[in-house]
Amino acid sequence: MQIDKDTVAKIAHLARLEVNEQETETLMTDMNKILDFMAKLNEVDTENVEPLIYMTDEVNTLREDVVKQEITHDEALLNAPQQDGKHFLVAKVIEQKK
């Protein structure tokens, strides 16, 4: 399969892209190179190759959660742009419907 100007125009339309004539030529060349590479990959004999699902045999290697630094409520409020001594004060973002 070869990519032509009409195919590039269809793909650009589907992707909601505006491409000029020079970009169309560049895209045609690049897309044809991609298809040529895929054709070469299809030539590789993979008859006796097991599919690779995971890169390693490790299963859920997790670390223990350890508290490394703890700050107090008052220390957290020190960095607040606005606070009332107990809470962070922020602008209202949700309005009630009447």
Backbone as CSV, one residue per row, in Angstrom:
resi,resn,N_x,N_y,N_z,CA_x,CA_y,CA_z,C_x,C_y,C_z
1,MET,0.847,-1.191,0.000,0.000,0.000,0.000,0.881,1.239,0.000
2,GLN,0.528,2.176,-0.833,1.250,3.441,-0.897,0.317,4.569,-0.458
3,ILE,0.870,5.489,0.297,0.121,6.655,0.753,0.187,7.722,-0.342
4,ASP,-0.981,8.231,-0.736,-1.017,9.304,-1.729,-1.595,10.563,-1.095
5,LYS,-1.717,11.614,-1.891,-2.207,12.894,-1.368,-3.626,12.790,-0.816
6,ASP,-4.467,11.987,-1.469,-5.845,11.832,-0.989,-5.877,11.175,0.381
7,THR,-5.023,10.168,0.591,-4.972,9.489,1.886,-4.491,10.441,2.971
8,VAL,-3.467,11.235,2.659,-2.983,12.222,3.627,-4.083,13.224,3.949
9,ALA,-4.824,13.656,2.955,-5.920,14.604,3.171,-7.002,13.993,4.059
10,LYS,-7.329,12.715,3.841,-8.341,12.048,4.675,-7.870,11.925,6.115
11,ILE,-6.614,11.523,6.297,-6.071,11.377,7.651,-6.014,12.740,8.343
12,ALA,-5.597,13.767,7.625,-5.545,15.113,8.194,-6.941,15.577,8.601
13,HIS,-7.935,15.281,7.772,-9.309,15.659,8.099,-9.776,14.937,9.363
14,LEU,-9.511,13.635,9.454,-9.922,12.866,10.631,-9.221,13.355,11.900
15,ALA,-7.972,13.794,11.752,-7.206,14.296,12.892,-7.464,15.785,13.135
16,ARG,-8.313,16.372,12.312,-8.644,17.798,12.400,-7.389,18.670,12.305
17,LEU,-6.545,18.321,11.314,-5.324,19.071,11.063,-5.425,19.805,9.735
18,GLU,-4.830,20.973,9.676,-4.730,21.697,8.421,-3.303,21.542,7.925
19,VAL,-3.145,20.966,6.740,-1.806,20.787,6.183,-1.742,21.458,4.819
20,ASN,-0.616,22.120,4.565,-0.440,22.758,3.259,0.224,21.768,2.302
21,GLU,0.499,22.216,1.089,1.039,21.328,0.054,2.415,20.769,0.435
22,GLN,3.260,21.613,0.996,4.606,21.157,1.386,4.502,20.122,2.511
23,GLU,3.643,20.374,3.491,3.465,19.418,4.589,2.874,18.109,4.083
24,THR,1.991,18.183,3.094,1.411,16.976,2.511,2.498,16.101,1.906
25,GLU,3.426,16.709,1.175,4.529,15.954,0.565,5.395,15.304,1.646
26,THR,5.700,16.052,2.695,6.518,15.521,3.789,5.798,14.368,4.486
27,LEU,4.510,14.550,4.742,3.736,13.494,5.392,3.644,12.241,4.524
28,MET,3.473,12.426,3.216,3.436,11.278,2.306,4.727,10.480,2.401
29,THR,5.856,11.179,2.363,7.161,10.522,2.438,7.315,9.780,3.763
30,ASP,6.989,10.459,4.874,7.146,9.840,6.193,6.230,8.638,6.374
31,MET,4.982,8.775,5.951,4.030,7.667,6.108,4.426,6.466,5.254
32,ASN,4.931,6.709,4.070,5.393,5.610,3.218,6.606,4.913,3.825
33,LYS,7.501,5.682,4.462,8.636,5.070,5.154,8.151,4.175,6.293
34,ILE,7.140,4.627,7.021,6.585,3.826,8.120,6.003,2.529,7.582
35,LEU,5.237,2.622,6.503,4.647,1.412,5.927,5.712,0.462,5.386
36,ASP,6.777,1.003,4.809,7.872,0.160,4.331,8.537,-0.565,5.496
37,PHE,8.728,0.138,6.609,9.326,-0.483,7.790,8.428,-1.592,8.325
38,MET,7.120,-1.353,8.354,6.178,-2.373,8.835,6.204,-3.595,7.915
39,ALA,6.359,-3.375,6.634,6.446,-4.494,5.685,7.692,-5.325,5.963
40,LYS,8.807,-4.672,6.298,10.029,-5.406,6.642,9.825,-6.218,7.911
41,LEU,9.119,-5.665,8.889,8.849,-6.403,10.124,7.998,-7.637,9.848
42,ASN,7.099,-7.538,8.892,6.248,-8.687,8.551,7.039,-9.810,7.905
43,GLU,8.227,-9.518,7.369,9.063,-10.541,6.758,9.797,-11.398,7.790
44,VAL,9.892,-10.920,9.030,10.634,-11.636,10.068,9.874,-12.894,10.470
45,ASP,10.606,-14.012,10.546,10.009,-15.283,10.949,9.864,-15.311,12.469
46,THR,8.638,-15.297,12.949,8.365,-15.329,14.395,7.599,-16.592,14.774
47,GLU,7.761,-17.627,13.988,7.013,-18.873,14.185,7.203,-19.471,15.577
48,ASN,8.442,-19.565,16.051,8.711,-20.215,17.333,9.026,-19.227,18.448
49,VAL,8.562,-18.011,18.329,8.831,-16.975,19.328,7.600,-16.799,20.197
50,GLU,7.807,-16.944,21.511,6.707,-16.739,22.453,6.378,-15.248,22.540
51,PRO,5.107,-14.919,22.642,4.743,-13.504,22.784,5.291,-12.936,24.098
52,LEU,5.771,-11.718,24.057,6.303,-11.052,25.247,5.197,-10.184,25.836
53,ILE,4.806,-10.551,27.043,3.739,-9.794,27.692,4.343,-8.797,28.680
54,TYR,5.299,-9.266,29.494,5.941,-8.413,30.487,7.446,-8.415,30.251
55,MET,8.095,-7.328,30.597,9.530,-7.220,30.377,10.335,-8.028,31.392
56,THR,9.772,-8.299,32.571,10.475,-9.071,33.591,9.534,-10.121,34.163
57,ASP,10.114,-11.029,34.929,9.309,-12.044,35.615,8.862,-11.590,36.996
58,GLU,9.252,-10.388,37.403,8.884,-9.869,38.716,7.370,-9.675,38.800
59,VAL,6.835,-9.964,39.990,5.401,-9.795,40.208,5.198,-8.816,41.351
60,ASN,4.624,-7.663,41.048,4.275,-6.668,42.061,5.353,-6.465,43.113
61,THR,6.501,-6.017,42.684,7.573,-5.713,43.620,7.246,-4.388,44.278
62,LEU,6.843,-4.452,45.543,6.423,-3.253,46.264,7.349,-3.004,47.437
63,ARG,7.417,-1.788,47.882,8.204,-1.456,49.068,7.256,-1.150,50.210
64,GLU,7.755,-1.254,51.404,6.959,-0.913,52.579,6.814,0.601,52.673
65,ASP,5.654,1.077,53.067,5.461,2.495,53.289,6.070,2.867,54.628
66,VAL,6.935,3.857,54.606,7.595,4.307,55.820,7.427,5.816,55.910
67,VAL,6.961,6.289,57.060,6.820,7.727,57.258,8.209,8.300,57.439
68,LYS,8.600,9.230,56.559,9.941,9.786,56.618,9.961,11.181,57.233
69,GLN,8.894,11.939,57.045,8.850,13.284,57.590,7.400,13.593,57.931
70,GLU,7.196,14.130,59.075,5.837,14.462,59.494,5.815,15.913,59.936
71,ILE,4.842,16.676,59.442,4.727,18.060,59.867,3.442,18.217,60.667
72,THR,3.448,19.188,61.523,2.266,19.436,62.350,1.243,20.243,61.556
73,HIS,0.065,20.295,62.098,-1.018,21.065,61.494,-0.621,22.529,61.374
74,ASP,-0.025,23.070,62.413,0.387,24.478,62.399,1.485,24.743,61.374
75,GLU,2.426,23.794,61.223,3.488,23.955,60.237,2.927,23.948,58.816
76,ALA,1.912,23.138,58.562,1.297,23.090,57.240,0.614,24.416,56.931
77,LEU,-0.037,24.998,57.922,-0.745,26.263,57.704,0.197,27.444,57.513
78,LEU,1.459,27.302,57.925,2.417,28.395,57.746,2.617,28.748,56.278
79,ASN,2.516,27.770,55.372,2.730,28.007,53.949,1.459,28.407,53.204
80,ALA,0.341,28.454,53.868,-0.926,28.766,53.207,-1.010,30.253,52.898
81,PRO,-1.417,30.611,51.675,-1.596,32.028,51.352,-2.694,32.654,52.214
82,GLN,-3.745,31.865,52.469,-4.821,32.328,53.345,-5.246,31.172,54.227
83,GLN,-5.430,31.459,55.500,-5.871,30.446,56.443,-6.541,31.131,57.620
84,ASP,-7.343,30.379,58.371,-8.051,30.954,59.510,-7.570,30.392,60.846
85,GLY,-6.420,29.769,60.840,-5.886,29.178,62.065,-6.161,27.695,62.160
86,LYS,-7.186,27.226,61.437,-7.522,25.797,61.453,-7.566,25.198,60.054
87,HIS,-7.940,26.031,59.058,-8.176,25.518,57.710,-7.504,26.391,56.658
88,PHE,-7.240,25.786,55.494,-6.816,26.545,54.329,-8.044,27.258,53.776
89,LEU,-7.914,28.513,53.391,-9.018,29.254,52.784,-8.759,29.359,51.284
90,VAL,-9.754,28.923,50.487,-9.646,28.962,49.035,-10.885,29.610,48.447
91,ALA,-10.787,30.040,47.200,-11.924,30.656,46.523,-13.011,29.612,46.277
92,LYS,-14.261,30.057,46.329,-15.385,29.171,46.073,-15.394,28.784,44.597
93,VAL,-15.484,27.479,44.301,-15.466,27.015,42.921,-16.758,26.332,42.511
94,ILE,-17.610,26.027,43.450,-18.880,25.367,43.128,-20.007,26.266,43.645
95,GLU,-20.926,26.566,42.748,-22.065,27.375,43.135,-23.309,26.515,43.233
96,GLN,-24.173,26.832,44.159,-25.423,26.089,44.309,-26.444,26.570,43.290
97,LYS,-27.216,25.613,42.757,-28.305,25.967,41.862,-29.520,26.322,42.697
98,LYS,-30.257,27.300,42.229,-31.444,27.716,42.976,-32.689,27.157,42.338
